[in-house]
Amino acid sequence: MAQTHGLFKRVGRRLAQLRRWRGFNQEDLAGKAGISRTYLGALEAGMKAASLKVYDRLANALGVKLPALFDEPDAEHARSR
């Protein structure tokens, strides 16, 4: 359970980092991805996990490939789609 919680936190931090890099606030990104701002906030806080479908919509809204949400930043995944 602790490992899973750590994964949620790591993905949440990465999601927030990418959002800020793109210049979006939570409301902007949530709207582009078709989710609520409160749900996005819970994802970024590591309190919830989303389905792959939702993560894919978030990646699309951020203009990155899906693996960019789960990996540490690098040149391959940080490139736009």
N, CA, C and O atoms as a MOPAC input file, in Angstrom:
PM7 MOZYME 1SCF
protein

 N      0.82000 1    -1.19700 1     0.00000 1
 C      0.00000 1     0.00000 1     0.00000 1
 C      0.86000 1     1.25600 1     0.00000 1
 O      0.55500 1     2.21400 1    -0.71000 1
 N      1.93000 1     1.26200 1     0.78700 1
 C      2.79900 1     2.43400 1     0.85600 1
 C      3.45100 1     2.70400 1    -0.49800 1
 O      3.61700 1     3.86000 1    -0.88900 1
 N      3.82100 1     1.64100 1    -1.21400 1
 C      4.42100 1     1.83500 1    -2.53600 1
 C      3.41700 1     2.44500 1    -3.50400 1
 O      3.77000 1     3.31100 1    -4.30500 1
 N      2.17300 1     1.99800 1    -3.43400 1
 C      1.13500 1     2.53700 1    -4.30500 1
 C      0.91400 1     4.00600 1    -3.99700 1
 O      0.82200 1     4.82400 1    -4.91300 1
 N      0.82800 1     4.35000 1    -2.71800 1
 C      0.63400 1     5.74200 1    -2.32800 1
 C      1.79600 1     6.60200 1    -2.82400 1
 O      1.59000 1     7.72900 1    -3.27500 1
 N      3.01300 1     6.07200 1    -2.74100 1
 C      4.18700 1     6.78600 1    -3.25300 1
 C      4.10600 1     7.00700 1    -4.75400 1
 O      4.50400 1     8.06200 1    -5.24900 1
 N      3.59500 1     6.02400 1    -5.47900 1
 C      3.42500 1     6.16000 1    -6.92400 1
 C      2.41100 1     7.25600 1    -7.23800 1
 O      2.63900 1     8.07400 1    -8.12900 1
 N      1.29600 1     7.27700 1    -6.51400 1
 C      0.27800 1     8.31200 1    -6.73300 1
 C      0.88100 1     9.69800 1    -6.50500 1
 O      0.63600 1    10.62200 1    -7.28000 1
 N      1.67000 1     9.83600 1    -5.43600 1
 C      2.30200 1    11.12200 1    -5.12700 1
 C      3.26100 1    11.52800 1    -6.23800 1
 O      3.26600 1    12.68300 1    -6.66400 1
 N      4.07100 1    10.58900 1    -6.70700 1
 C      5.05700 1    10.88800 1    -7.75500 1
 C      4.36700 1    11.30800 1    -9.05200 1
 O      4.77500 1    12.28100 1    -9.68700 1
 N      3.33300 1    10.58200 1    -9.44200 1
 C      2.59400 1    10.93200 1   -10.65800 1
 C      1.91000 1    12.28800 1   -10.47300 1
 O      1.88200 1    13.10000 1   -11.39900 1
 N      1.36900 1    12.53100 1    -9.30400 1
 C      0.72300 1    13.81200 1    -9.03100 1
 C      1.69300 1    14.97900 1    -9.12800 1
 O      1.36900 1    16.01700 1    -9.70500 1
 N      2.88300 1    14.80800 1    -8.56500 1
 C      3.90200 1    15.87000 1    -8.65300 1
 C      4.29700 1    16.11500 1   -10.09900 1
 O      4.46300 1    17.26100 1   -10.51900 1
 N      4.44700 1    15.04400 1   -10.85500 1
 C      4.83700 1    15.17600 1   -12.27000 1
 C      3.73100 1    15.86700 1   -13.06600 1
 O      4.01200 1    16.70800 1   -13.92000 1
 N      2.49700 1    15.51800 1   -12.79100 1
 C      1.36700 1    16.14000 1   -13.46700 1
 C      1.34200 1    17.64400 1   -13.18300 1
 O      1.16400 1    18.44800 1   -14.09700 1
 N      1.52000 1    18.01500 1   -11.92900 1
 C      1.53800 1    19.43200 1   -11.56200 1
 C      2.71300 1    20.15400 1   -12.22000 1
 O      2.57400 1    21.29200 1   -12.66900 1
 N      3.86500 1    19.49400 1   -12.27600 1
 C      5.04600 1    20.08900 1   -12.90600 1
 C      4.78800 1    20.36700 1   -14.38700 1
 O      5.06500 1    21.46200 1   -14.87700 1
 N      4.26600 1    19.38700 1   -15.08200 1
 C      3.96700 1    19.57100 1   -16.50700 1
 C      2.92000 1    20.65400 1   -16.71900 1
 O      3.01700 1    21.43900 1   -17.66200 1
 N      1.93300 1    20.69800 1   -15.85600 1
 C      0.88600 1    21.71900 1   -15.95900 1
 C      1.48900 1    23.11800 1   -15.82600 1
 O      1.18300 1    24.01700 1   -16.60900 1
 N      2.34300 1    23.28100 1   -14.83100 1
 C      2.97800 1    24.59100 1   -14.62700 1
 C      3.89200 1    24.94200 1   -15.79100 1
 O      3.91300 1    26.09200 1   -16.22900 1
 N      4.65500 1    23.96400 1   -16.30400 1
 C      5.53500 1    24.21600 1   -17.45200 1
 C      4.74600 1    24.70200 1   -18.66100 1
 O      5.24000 1    25.51000 1   -19.44700 1
 N      3.52200 1    24.21000 1   -18.80800 1
 C      2.68500 1    24.61000 1   -19.94500 1
 C      1.94300 1    25.91900 1   -19.68000 1
 O      1.27200 1    26.44700 1   -20.56600 1
 N      2.06600 1    26.44100 1   -18.45800 1
 C      1.43300 1    27.70700 1   -18.12100 1
 C     -0.05600 1    27.59900 1   -17.83400 1
 O     -0.78100 1    28.58900 1   -17.93600 1
 N     -0.51900 1    26.40700 1   -17.47800 1
 C     -1.93000 1    26.19500 1   -17.16700 1
 C     -2.15800 1    26.26700 1   -15.66400 1
 O     -1.29900 1    25.87100 1   -14.87600 1
 N     -3.32000 1    26.77400 1   -15.27600 1
 C     -3.73800 1    26.57600 1   -13.89600 1
 C     -4.58800 1    25.30600 1   -13.86800 1
 O     -4.86700 1    24.72300 1   -14.91500 1
 N     -4.99500 1    24.88200 1   -12.68200 1
 C     -5.76200 1    23.63300 1   -12.58900 1
 C     -7.07800 1    23.71800 1   -13.36100 1
 O     -7.49300 1    22.74700 1   -13.99500 1
 N     -7.72000 1    24.85900 1   -13.30800 1
 C     -8.99300 1    25.03200 1   -14.01500 1
 C     -8.80200 1    24.85200 1   -15.51900 1
 O     -9.60400 1    24.18700 1   -16.17400 1
 N     -7.73300 1    25.44800 1   -16.06900 1
 C     -7.44800 1    25.33500 1   -17.50400 1
 C     -7.25600 1    23.87600 1   -17.91400 1
 O     -7.89700 1    23.39000 1   -18.84600 1
 N     -6.35900 1    23.18400 1   -17.20100 1
 C     -6.05000 1    21.80400 1   -17.57300 1
 C     -7.25200 1    20.89600 1   -17.38700 1
 O     -7.53600 1    20.05400 1   -18.23900 1
 N     -7.95000 1    21.06300 1   -16.28800 1
 C     -9.12600 1    20.22500 1   -16.04200 1
 C    -10.15000 1    20.40200 1   -17.16800 1
 O    -10.72000 1    19.42200 1   -17.64800 1
 N    -10.38000 1    21.62800 1   -17.58300 1
 C    -11.32000 1    21.88800 1   -18.66800 1
 C    -10.88700 1    21.24900 1   -19.96700 1
 O    -11.70900 1    20.66800 1   -20.67600 1
 N     -9.59800 1    21.34800 1   -20.29200 1
 C     -9.07600 1    20.76000 1   -21.52600 1
 C     -9.16700 1    19.23700 1   -21.51100 1
 O     -9.35100 1    18.60900 1   -22.55400 1
 N     -9.03500 1    18.64300 1   -20.31500 1
 C     -9.06100 1    17.18100 1   -20.19000 1
 C    -10.46200 1    16.64100 1   -19.91500 1
 O    -10.66400 1    15.42700 1   -19.92800 1
 N    -11.42500 1    17.51600 1   -19.66700 1
 C    -12.78900 1    17.06200 1   -19.41700 1
 C    -12.99800 1    16.45200 1   -18.04600 1
 O    -13.81700 1    15.54700 1   -17.88100 1
 N    -12.25000 1    16.95200 1   -17.04600 1
 C    -12.43200 1    16.48700 1   -15.66700 1
 C    -12.65400 1    17.70400 1   -14.77800 1
 O    -12.45800 1    18.83800 1   -15.21600 1
 N    -13.05600 1    17.47900 1   -13.55000 1
 C    -13.27900 1    18.60200 1   -12.64100 1
 C    -11.95100 1    19.09200 1   -12.06400 1
 O    -10.97300 1    18.34800 1   -11.99000 1
 N    -11.94300 1    20.34700 1   -11.66400 1
 C    -10.74200 1    20.91200 1   -11.05200 1
 C    -10.43400 1    20.21500 1    -9.72800 1
 O     -9.26700 1    20.00900 1    -9.39500 1
 N    -11.46300 1    19.85400 1    -8.97600 1
 C    -11.22500 1    19.18600 1    -7.69700 1
 C    -10.62200 1    17.79200 1    -7.89500 1
 O     -9.78800 1    17.35400 1    -7.10300 1
 N    -11.04700 1    17.10000 1    -8.95400 1
 C    -10.46800 1    15.78300 1    -9.25900 1
 C     -8.99900 1    15.94000 1    -9.65300 1
 O     -8.14900 1    15.17200 1    -9.20400 1
 N     -8.70200 1    16.93100 1   -10.48900 1
 C     -7.31400 1    17.18900 1   -10.86400 1
 C     -6.48700 1    17.52000 1    -9.62600 1
 O     -5.36000 1    17.04700 1    -9.48600 1
 N     -7.03900 1    18.32400 1    -8.73700 1
 C     -6.32800 1    18.65200 1    -7.50400 1
 C     -6.01700 1    17.40900 1    -6.67800 1
 O     -4.93000 1    17.29000 1    -6.11300 1
 N     -6.96500 1    16.48900 1    -6.60900 1
 C     -6.75000 1    15.24400 1    -5.87000 1
 C     -5.69500 1    14.37600 1    -6.55500 1
 O     -4.90300 1    13.72000 1    -5.87800 1
 N     -5.67600 1    14.36500 1    -7.87800 1
 C     -4.64100 1    13.62000 1    -8.60800 1
 C     -3.26900 1    14.22000 1    -8.33200 1
 O     -2.31400 1    13.49700 1    -8.04700 1
 N     -3.17200 1    15.54500 1    -8.41600 1
 C     -1.88800 1    16.21300 1    -8.18700 1
 C     -1.40200 1    16.04000 1    -6.75400 1
 O     -0.19600 1    15.99300 1    -6.51200 1
 N     -2.32300 1    15.94600 1    -5.80600 1
 C     -1.96400 1    15.74800 1    -4.40000 1
 C     -1.61800 1    14.29400 1    -4.09100 1
 O     -1.16800 1    13.98200 1    -2.98800 1
 N     -1.82900 1    13.40300 1    -5.06300 1
 C     -1.54300 1    11.98600 1    -4.83700 1
 C     -2.60000 1    11.28800 1    -4.01400 1
 O     -2.36400 1    10.19900 1    -3.49000 1
 N     -3.77200 1    11.90700 1    -3.89200 1
 C     -4.84900 1    11.32300 1    -3.09300 1
 C     -5.70400 1    10.35200 1    -3.90000 1
 O     -6.40100 1     9.51400 1    -3.32800 1
 N     -5.65400 1    10.46400 1    -5.21700 1
 C     -6.42300 1     9.58700 1    -6.10000 1
 C     -5.55900 1     9.17000 1    -7.27200 1
 O     -4.54100 1     9.79400 1    -7.56900 1
 N     -5.98400 1     8.10600 1    -7.93000 1
 C     -5.36400 1     7.68100 1    -9.18400 1
 C     -6.46000 1     7.67800 1   -10.23300 1
 O     -7.62800 1     7.44800 1    -9.92000 1
 N     -6.08900 1     7.93000 1   -11.45800 1
 C     -7.05600 1     7.97700 1   -12.56200 1
 C     -6.92400 1     6.72600 1   -13.41500 1
 O     -5.97200 1     5.95700 1   -13.28000 1
 N     -7.88900 1     6.54100 1   -14.28600 1
 C     -7.78900 1     5.47500 1   -15.28200 1
 C     -6.78200 1     5.90200 1   -16.34500 1
 O     -6.44700 1     7.08100 1   -16.45300 1
 N     -6.30400 1     4.94400 1   -17.12500 1
 C     -5.39700 1     5.29200 1   -18.21700 1
 C     -6.07000 1     6.22700 1   -19.21800 1
 O     -5.41300 1     7.08100 1   -19.81400 1
 N     -7.35900 1     6.06900 1   -19.39800 1
 C     -8.10500 1     6.94300 1   -20.31000 1
 C     -8.01600 1     8.40600 1   -19.85100 1
 O     -7.79600 1     9.30100 1   -20.66600 1
 N     -8.18600 1     8.64000 1   -18.55600 1
 C     -8.09000 1    10.00300 1   -18.02300 1
 C     -6.65400 1    10.50500 1   -18.12200 1
 O     -6.42500 1    11.65100 1   -18.51000 1
 N     -5.68700 1     9.65900 1   -17.77600 1
 C     -4.28700 1    10.08600 1   -17.90300 1
 C     -3.95000 1    10.41700 1   -19.35500 1
 O     -3.18900 1    11.34800 1   -19.61900 1
 N     -4.51000 1     9.66300 1   -20.29200 1
 C     -4.26600 1     9.95000 1   -21.70600 1
 C     -4.86300 1    11.29900 1   -22.09600 1
 O     -4.24500 1    12.05800 1   -22.84200 1
 N     -6.05000 1    11.59900 1   -21.60000 1
 C     -6.66200 1    12.90600 1   -21.89100 1
 C     -5.83300 1    14.03400 1   -21.28400 1
 O     -5.68100 1    15.09100 1   -21.89600 1
 N     -5.30100 1    13.81500 1   -20.09100 1
 C     -4.43800 1    14.82400 1   -19.47200 1
 C     -3.16200 1    15.02200 1   -20.29100 1
 O     -2.74000 1    16.15400 1   -20.52700 1
 N     -2.55200 1    13.91700 1   -20.72100 1
 C     -1.33800 1    14.01700 1   -21.54300 1
 C     -1.63100 1    14.77400 1   -22.83200 1
 O     -0.85300 1    15.64100 1   -23.23000 1
 N     -2.74500 1    14.45600 1   -23.48900 1
 C     -3.12600 1    15.16800 1   -24.71200 1
 C     -3.29600 1    16.65400 1   -24.44800 1
 O     -2.82000 1    17.48500 1   -25.22300 1
 N     -3.97300 1    16.99100 1   -23.35700 1
 C     -4.20100 1    18.40200 1   -23.01800 1
 C     -2.88500 1    19.12600 1   -22.74400 1
 O     -2.75500 1    20.32000 1   -23.01600 1
 N     -1.90900 1    18.39000 1   -22.20200 1
 C     -0.60000 1    18.97100 1   -21.91800 1
 C      0.32900 1    18.94800 1   -23.12900 1
 O      1.39200 1    19.56900 1   -23.11100 1
 N     -0.07200 1    18.23500 1   -24.17900 1
 C      0.75500 1    18.14900 1   -25.38100 1
 C      1.97100 1    17.26700 1   -25.22000 1
 O      3.00100 1    17.50000 1   -25.85300 1
 N      1.86000 1    16.24100 1   -24.36600 1
 C      2.97200 1    15.30600 1   -24.14900 1
 C      2.49700 1    13.88100 1   -24.39300 1
 O      1.29600 1    13.62000 1   -24.47000 1
 N      3.44100 1    12.97100 1   -24.51400 1
 C      3.11900 1    11.55100 1   -24.63500 1
 C      2.73900 1    11.01100 1   -23.26300 1
 O      3.23100 1    11.48900 1   -22.24100 1
 N      1.87100 1    10.02700 1   -23.24500 1
 C      1.38500 1     9.44500 1   -21.99000 1
 C      2.50700 1     9.06400 1   -21.01600 1
 O      2.38800 1     9.36200 1   -19.82800 1
 N      3.59800 1     8.41400 1   -21.47000 1
 C      4.64300 1     8.03500 1   -20.50800 1
 C      5.26200 1     9.21900 1   -19.75900 1
 O      5.84600 1     9.03300 1   -18.69200 1
 N      5.14200 1    10.42500 1   -20.30200 1
 C      5.70400 1    11.60100 1   -19.63500 1
 C      5.07000 1    11.83200 1   -18.27000 1
 O      5.68200 1    12.45500 1   -17.40300 1
 N      3.84900 1    11.33700 1   -18.06800 1
 C      3.19100 1    11.50900 1   -16.77400 1
 C      3.75800 1    10.57400 1   -15.71300 1
 O      3.60000 1    10.82400 1   -14.51800 1
 N      4.41100 1     9.50700 1   -16.13900 1
 C      4.87400 1     8.48400 1   -15.20200 1
 C      6.38800 1     8.44500 1   -15.03200 1
 O      6.88800 1     7.85500 1   -14.07500 1
 N      7.11500 1     9.06400 1   -15.94700 1
 C      8.57400 1     9.03800 1   -15.90900 1
 C      9.12900 1    10.35300 1   -15.39100 1
 O      8.45600 1    11.38400 1   -15.36200 1
 N     10.37500 1    10.26900 1   -14.98800 1
 C     11.09700 1    11.49200 1   -14.67500 1
 C     11.28700 1    12.25200 1   -15.97500 1
 O     11.33100 1    11.63500 1   -17.04000 1
 N     11.39900 1    13.56600 1   -15.92100 1
 C     11.55100 1    14.33600 1   -17.16800 1
 C     12.82200 1    13.94500 1   -17.91900 1
 O     13.88200 1    13.74700 1   -17.32600 1
 N     12.68500 1    13.84200 1   -19.22300 1
 C     13.85400 1    13.65300 1   -20.07600 1
 C     13.50200 1    14.18800 1   -21.45500 1
 O     12.34400 1    14.50800 1   -21.72300 1
 N     14.47200 1    14.28500 1   -22.30900 1
 C     14.26500 1    14.90100 1   -23.62000 1
 C     13.24100 1    14.13900 1   -24.45400 1
 O     12.45700 1    14.76200 1   -25.17000 1
 N     13.22600 1    12.81900 1   -24.38300 1
 C     12.31300 1    12.00000 1   -25.18700 1
 C     10.86300 1    12.29100 1   -24.85600 1
 O     10.05800 1    12.54600 1   -25.75200 1
 N     10.51800 1    12.25500 1   -23.55500 1
 C      9.12400 1    12.38500 1   -23.16500 1
 C      8.65800 1    13.81900 1   -23.04300 1
 O      7.45600 1    14.07800 1   -23.09000 1
 N      9.56500 1    14.74500 1   -22.88800 1
 C      9.16500 1    16.13200 1   -22.72700 1
 C      8.77000 1    16.77100 1   -24.05400 1
 O      8.11400 1    17.81300 1   -24.08000 1
 N      9.17400 1    16.13800 1   -25.15800 1
 C      8.82100 1    16.70300 1   -26.46700 1
 C      7.31900 1    16.67000 1   -26.68000 1
 O      6.61900 1    15.78700 1   -26.18400 1
 N      6.85400 1    17.62800 1   -27.40700 1
 C      5.42400 1    17.68700 1   -27.74300 1
 C      5.06300 1    16.53700 1   -28.66300 1
 O      5.91500 1    15.97000 1   -29.34700 1
 N      3.77900 1    16.20600 1   -28.66400 1
 C      3.26800 1    15.15600 1   -29.54200 1
 C      3.28700 1    15.61800 1   -30.96000 1
 O      2.89300 1    14.87400 1   -31.85800 1

